[in-house]
Each structure stands twice: as structure tokens, then as C-alpha cells.
């Protein structure tokens, strides 16, 4: 049985991968407290202890705005140096690395879905660090697999007791919380992408691994939407009465620039053996229903 070690085990996608592992595989989930990917000695010790057939890197610094300021050093440490540490350790151990990148490697000037062969051109520090990480992983071994994902949402992963880690970003849950507190919200209208449900992404990732895929792929749910219409759909499905005020990125004035259009094509992944992922709206409905049931269970 093929054994995977998943680093960054507190992340939404890492958790989804762990919960959906196919029967022919097994995996060990390792949080940062167990395996810090920026610590070469800790990484090599973990590989020696667990003897995995492959490593999946679910660790990332994804505080996009903070990376433009005080978080820049952490973004470089985790998204660049951490990936290099994993890449070198896996290469020395003779095993492949599975690494996740982002739609933020693109500049957003294209008006149709990006394919893997398109030129990259990040416009934020976060995007630049993620591009560096994906290049390191791809150059490290032709057995490695890099998968670009975008706009993740899924079951919330709460930090462990005593941890100083912040909760993972989750746009639908954030909108619901703010929508119940306020009569209206300002949401940008000129950033278009694809919300992607982590359980769906996880199934796609496992299918690529089952097919023996290597190299660069993109995986996301189907469809595209601007953030303001995304918020409206969240409110519609969740039954929240909150008005959405559409604003431009310039008016919103976030510290980091975001690509205006970052929809990614799944064509290559589907050709490699991944079943097409459903439309993001359908996935959102499942997520919101899961969240309602979870909230009811916690109240009992």
C-alpha cells in the first residue's frame, strides 16, 4: 500500500485529502507542530520516521495582503525556502513531492481560462513566492507533481488548543458572518475567478495520483464569478438578507494587487484521468448544508 505524508496538516485542502484517501493509499497528516517544512532537520527526520512513498505539501503562507508588509519574510520562508527544503529532502530520499500552487501566479490580463502553458506574471508578493515554489518543485524532479488551485472553501479547520495559528480563510463563512452583522457589504466586482470546494479538489488530486500524473496541472471547480456576485450567491443560498455594494479593486484599496481574471482550465487534468469537477454553485450548496448540520450538532 502506498503511503503519503501530508505536511501542513492544519490546512483545508490537507484535511480534505486526509478524509478522502482512496482505499489503495494511506496517509499520515502532519501539522506544522510535527513537521515544520522550514526546518531541514525536522523534514529529514520525518521522512526517516514515516518512510513515505511520497510527500504532499499542504503547507503555505496565504495571507495575501500581509505578505506585502510584515508577512513578507514568512511568505518567502514557507512558500519558497520551505518548498526547497521539501524538494531537496524528497529528492535525496528518492520519492516524489506533490505541491500546491495558485492562480495568483498569473497577472490576470487574459480574458479566457488560463492553461498550464500560459506565461506567468504575478502581481503580488504572495503570487511571486508561490511561483518560485512551484518552479523549485518542478525543477527538483521530473517525478514531482504541482497542482494550481484557486479560491478554496471547505469545512472550517479550527486551530488546535494553544496554537497561535489563525483560522484558514473561508469566503462563504466570512460573508455569512458579516452579512448577519451588517445591512450591507462592499465587495469587489472586477476580480473574476472560480471558487473551489476542497472535498472536490481532493478527489481530483487523488485521481491524478492514481493515474500517475507528474508535472504541472490545474484543478478547480467549473464556472467563474466575480467576488460581489459570489457574495450574492452565498447570501441567496444561505438565506441571509444583506445588500452587496459592488466596488472596484481601486476603490477597495487592498494592500496587495489581485489578478482581474484568474479562471483556470482543467483540460489537461481531465485528459490525464481526472473526472470533471462540478459547478462551484452546486458545491457551495453542499458546503452550506454541511455547515448548517455541523452548527446544529454543536448546539446539541
Protein Blocks (a to p, Z undefined) as FASTA:
>chain_A
ZZdddehklbmklmmmmmmgcfkbccddddfklmccklmklmmmmmmmnopabdcdfbdc
fbfklmmmmmmmmmmmmmmmmmmmmmmmmmmnopacdddddfklpgolacbdcdfklccd
dfbfklmmmmmmmmmmmmmpckbccdddehiadddddddehiabdcdddfklmmmmmmmm
pmbdcddfkbccddddfklmmmmmmmmmmnopacjdddddeddddfklmmmmmmmmnopa
cddddddfklnopabdcdfblcdcfklmmmnopacdddfklmmmmmmmmmmmmmmmmmZZ
